[in-house]
Amino acid sequence: MSHDERHIKKGTLVRHRSFYRALPKVDLHRHLEGSLRLATMAELARTHDLDLPHADLPALRRLVQVRPDDPHDYRNFLSKFNTLRKFYLSPEIITRLTREAIADAAADNVRYLELRFTPAALGALRGIPPDEVIDLVGDAAAGAEAETGLTTRLIVGVNRHESVALAEGTIRAAVDRAGERVVAVDLAGDEVNFSAVPFAGLFREAGEAGLRRTVHAGEWGGAENVIEAIDRLGAERIGHGVRVCEDPAAVRLAAEQGITFEVCPTSNYHSGVYANLQFSPLIRMRADGLKVTLNTDDPGVSDIDLSHEYGHAAEDLGLTPGELKTFTLQAVKSAFLGEAERERLAGEIERGYQARLQP
């Protein structure tokens, strides 16, 4: 069954997925590495003779997507990237995968996208240095934006479970390219076993150079990681952050600092942050006075798009279309854009909702 044929089924709020697809959306947290098309992977595996089941799509799907019978924990979730990283075989393929990821977001009526990527991961197979990877993704994003009309900005990421030396080269390359396309840096990776503190100096340098800062925290690790990200790395936004509610001091700090949370419900369910989608902390975070946005994280890994997340928020958690608009406008306010661009985007979102919701 295709995405377009699925219905979100909950109580009396049932709407066809086409309703959510028609709503204008903003995605602040989407990883390029987790946005590959299954058909493209099968093609690349076949044409490049990769040791992968390219002729058996269900078998390939099991390697790169979280399936219903998979264990829902972060180890299984991260294991998918062991296969995904095998596909960055050339500069041409990196370009193609970037353009396809943006085209897929545009087809889902995403009006503004912040696409994040880890140059070390994309360049590892062929030894492409971080600066060249950033240029490849930047050029591809510019081309895709021109084709689709989807305004796209880039966030350059490093992993806390990898060396500070590796991160240093990546951050410095991002600083050299800070501007209209490259707008921010991100720290991701294993927050259970690795602290963010060793990267504080690099993130301070990035901030001083004009790059914005977002940090994965409070996803697989506790609320103390949210405090660390804000206090030590100067995070303006927190990737996921759903465990912030475990500590009133962390909630208070985030609210006082005006920190925005990039919440990705299905991804957090798939990675074992919570056991059931109906227990997503999205509503509690909003009730606690936190700034919250809805995002996809790794749509290819979770086999979703942003319309799916909007449908979940409405049909499973009870949000009204007006509340969905509020979440979307919060994403606009938190976007790493200039004021004039944010105003333009907010007007576009308002007009889109007005057209869709008028009697």
C-alpha positions in Angstrom: 0.0 0.0 0.0 1.4 3.4 -1.0 1.7 6.3 1.4 -1.0 8.1 -0.6 -3.4 5.2 -0.1 -3.0 5.0 3.7 -5.4 6.5 6.1 -4.6 7.7 9.6 -7.2 5.9 11.8 -8.0 7.3 15.2 -11.5 8.0 16.6 -13.6 10.4 14.6 -10.7 12.5 13.3 -9.9 10.2 10.4 -8.7 12.1 7.4 -7.1 10.8 4.2 -3.3 11.4 4.0 -3.9 13.7 1.1 -5.3 16.3 3.7 -1.9 16.4 5.5 0.0 16.3 2.3 -1.8 19.5 1.2 -0.8 21.4 4.3 2.3 23.5 3.9 5.1 22.2 6.1 8.5 23.0 7.5 11.1 20.4 8.3 14.0 21.6 10.5 15.5 18.1 11.3 16.1 15.8 8.3 19.3 13.8 7.7 20.5 13.3 4.2 22.0 10.0 5.2 18.6 8.8 6.3 16.7 10.0 3.2 17.7 7.6 0.5 15.1 6.1 -1.9 14.8 2.3 -1.8 14.6 2.2 -5.6 17.8 4.2 -5.9 19.6 2.0 -3.5 18.6 -1.1 -5.4 19.7 0.5 -8.6 23.1 1.5 -7.2 23.6 -1.9 -5.6 23.0 -3.6 -8.9 25.0 -1.2 -11.1 28.0 -1.1 -8.7 27.9 -4.8 -7.8 27.5 -4.2 -4.1 27.1 -7.2 -1.9 23.5 -6.4 -1.1 20.2 -8.1 -2.1 19.3 -5.6 -4.8 17.0 -8.0 -6.6 15.1 -8.7 -3.4 13.5 -5.5 -2.2 12.0 -6.9 1.0 15.5 -8.1 2.0 17.1 -4.8 1.1 14.3 -2.9 2.9 15.1 -4.9 6.1 18.7 -3.7 6.0 17.9 0.0 5.6 14.5 0.5 7.2 13.0 -0.2 10.6 10.5 -2.9 10.1 7.5 -3.8 12.3 9.2 -6.9 13.8 12.5 -5.2 14.4 13.6 -4.4 18.0 12.9 -0.8 18.7 16.1 0.4 20.2 18.9 2.8 19.2 21.3 0.0 18.3 19.0 -1.5 15.7 18.2 2.0 14.4 21.8 3.0 14.0 22.6 -0.4 12.4 20.7 0.7 9.3 23.4 3.3 8.6 26.0 0.6 8.3 24.3 -0.3 5.0 23.3 3.2 4.0 26.9 4.4 4.1 27.8 1.9 1.4 26.1 4.0 -1.3 28.2 7.2 -1.3 30.4 5.8 -4.0 31.2 8.9 -6.0 30.7 12.7 -6.1 28.0 12.1 -8.7 26.1 9.8 -6.4 26.3 12.2 -3.5 24.9 14.9 -5.8 22.1 12.6 -7.0 21.1 11.5 -3.5 21.0 15.1 -2.3 18.8 16.2 -5.2 16.4 13.3 -4.7 16.1 14.0 -0.9 15.1 17.6 -1.6 12.7 16.5 -4.5 11.0 14.1 -2.1 10.5 16.8 0.5 9.1 19.2 -2.1 6.7 16.5 -3.3 5.4 16.3 0.3 4.6 20.0 0.2 7.5 21.0 2.5 8.0 24.7 1.9 11.2 25.1 3.9 13.8 22.4 4.6 16.9 22.3 6.7 18.9 19.3 5.4 21.7 18.1 7.7 24.5 15.8 6.7 27.8 14.5 8.1 30.6 15.1 5.6 32.8 12.4 7.2 30.1 9.8 6.5 29.5 10.9 2.9 33.2 11.1 2.1 34.5 8.0 3.9 34.3 5.4 1.1 36.3 7.4 -1.5 38.3 9.6 0.9 36.5 12.8 -0.2 37.6 15.6 2.3 34.9 17.5 4.2 35.3 20.7 2.3 34.6 18.9 -1.0 31.6 17.1 0.4 30.1 20.3 1.6 30.6 21.9 -1.8 29.0 18.9 -3.5 25.9 18.9 -1.3 25.7 22.7 -1.5 25.8 22.7 -5.3 23.3 19.9 -5.5 20.9 21.7 -3.0 21.1 24.9 -5.0 20.2 22.9 -8.2 17.3 21.1 -6.5 16.0 24.3 -5.0 16.0 25.9 -8.5 14.1 22.9 -9.9 11.5 22.4 -7.1 11.2 25.9 -5.5 11.8 24.4 -2.1 13.9 26.8 0.0 16.7 24.6 1.4 19.4 25.4 3.9 22.2 23.1 5.1 23.4 22.0 8.5 26.9 20.5 8.7 27.1 17.7 11.3 29.8 16.0 13.3 29.5 13.0 15.7 30.3 13.0 19.3 31.5 9.4 19.1 34.2 10.3 16.6 37.3 12.3 17.2 37.5 16.0 17.9 40.3 16.2 15.3 37.9 14.9 12.6 35.2 17.3 13.8 37.7 20.2 13.7 38.3 19.8 10.0 34.6 19.6 9.3 33.6 22.6 11.4 36.4 24.7 10.0 35.3 23.8 6.4 31.7 24.8 7.4 32.9 28.1 8.9 34.7 28.9 5.6 31.4 28.3 3.8 29.1 30.0 6.2 26.5 32.1 4.4 23.3 31.8 2.5 23.4 28.0 2.0 25.4 26.6 5.0 23.7 28.1 8.0 24.5 25.9 11.0 26.4 23.1 12.7 25.1 20.0 14.5 26.4 17.5 17.0 24.9 14.1 16.7 26.0 10.5 17.5 26.1 8.3 20.6 25.0 10.5 23.5 24.8 7.5 25.8 28.5 6.9 25.9 30.1 10.1 24.7 30.0 13.6 26.2 29.4 16.7 24.1 31.9 18.8 26.2 35.0 18.0 24.1 33.3 19.8 21.2 32.4 22.9 23.1 35.3 25.0 21.8 34.6 24.1 18.2 30.9 25.0 18.6 31.9 28.3 20.2 34.2 29.1 17.2 31.3 28.2 14.8 29.0 30.5 16.7 31.5 33.4 16.6 31.8 32.9 12.8 28.0 33.4 12.4 26.9 29.8 12.2 23.9 28.7 14.2 24.0 25.7 16.5 21.8 22.7 17.1 22.7 19.7 19.1 21.2 16.2 19.4 20.5 15.7 23.1 17.9 14.2 25.5 17.1 11.5 22.9 18.9 8.4 24.1 20.6 10.2 26.9 18.9 12.0 29.8 17.8 15.6 30.4 21.3 16.4 31.7 22.5 16.3 28.1 20.0 19.0 27.2 21.5 21.2 29.9 25.0 20.4 28.7 24.1 21.3 25.1 22.7 24.6 26.1 25.2 25.6 28.7 28.4 24.2 27.2 27.8 24.3 23.4 25.5 27.3 23.1 22.8 25.3 21.4 19.9 27.4 20.1 17.9 24.3 19.1 17.9 20.8 20.5 17.5 17.8 18.2 14.8 15.5 19.7 15.2 16.5 23.3 12.1 14.6 24.3 13.6 13.4 27.7 13.9 17.0 28.8 10.7 16.5 30.8 12.5 14.2 33.2 14.1 17.2 34.9 12.2 20.3 35.8 15.5 22.3 35.9 16.2 21.3 32.3 12.6 22.3 31.3 13.0 25.6 33.1 16.4 26.4 31.5 15.1 25.5 28.0 12.0 27.7 28.4 14.0 30.6 29.8 16.5 30.5 27.0 13.8 30.1 24.3 15.3 26.9 23.0 13.4 25.1 20.2 13.0 21.4 20.2 13.1 19.5 16.9 10.8 16.6 17.8 10.7 13.5 15.5 8.0 11.2 16.9 8.2 8.1 14.7 12.0 8.1 14.8 12.0 8.3 18.5 9.5 5.4 18.7 11.6 3.3 16.3 14.8 4.0 18.3 13.2 3.0 21.5 13.0 6.4 23.3 9.4 5.5 24.1 7.4 2.3 23.8 4.3 3.6 22.0 3.6 6.4 19.6 0.6 7.4 21.7 2.9 8.2 24.6 5.0 10.7 22.6 6.0 13.6 24.9 5.0 16.2 22.3 1.9 17.4 24.1 3.6 17.5 27.5 6.5 19.4 26.2 4.1 22.0 24.8 2.2 22.1 28.0 5.5 22.8 29.9 5.9 25.9 27.8 8.6 24.6 25.5 8.9 25.6 21.8 8.3 22.4 19.8 8.4 21.6 16.1 7.5 18.5 14.1 10.1 16.9 11.9 11.1 13.6 10.2 14.7 12.9 11.2 15.4 9.9 8.8 12.3 9.5 6.6 13.9 6.7 4.5 14.8 4.7 7.6 11.4 5.1 9.2 9.5 4.8 5.9 7.6 8.0 6.5 7.4 11.6 5.3 6.4 14.8 7.2 2.7 14.4 6.2 2.8 11.1 8.1 4.1 12.9 11.2 1.4 15.6 10.9 -1.2 12.9 10.6 0.1 11.1 13.7 0.0 14.4 15.7 -3.6 14.9 14.6 -5.1 11.5 14.6 -3.2 9.8 17.5 -2.4 12.8 19.7 -5.6 14.9 19.0 -4.0 18.1 17.5 -6.4 20.2 15.5 -5.4 21.7 12.1 -5.1 25.0 13.8 -2.6 23.5 16.3 -0.7 22.0 13.4 -0.4 25.4 12.0 0.9 26.7 15.3 3.6 24.0 15.3 4.5 24.9 11.7 4.7 28.6 12.4 6.9 27.8 15.4 9.3 26.1 13.0 9.3 29.2 10.8 10.2 31.4 13.8 13.0 28.9 14.8 14.4 28.5 11.3 17.9 29.5 10.7 16.8 32.3 8.3 17.0 36.0 8.1 14.0 38.0 9.4 12.7 39.0 5.9 12.9 35.4 4.8 11.0 34.2 7.9 8.3 36.8 7.3 7.9 35.7 3.7 7.7 32.0 4.8 5.2 32.7 7.6 3.0 34.4 5.1 3.2 31.5 2.7 2.2 29.1 5.5 -0.7 31.3 6.6 -2.0 31.5 3.0 -1.6 27.7 2.6 -3.6 26.9 5.7 -6.3 29.5 4.8 -6.8 27.9 1.4 -6.9 24.4 2.8 -9.1 25.1 5.8 -11.6 27.5 4.3 -15.3 26.2 4.4 
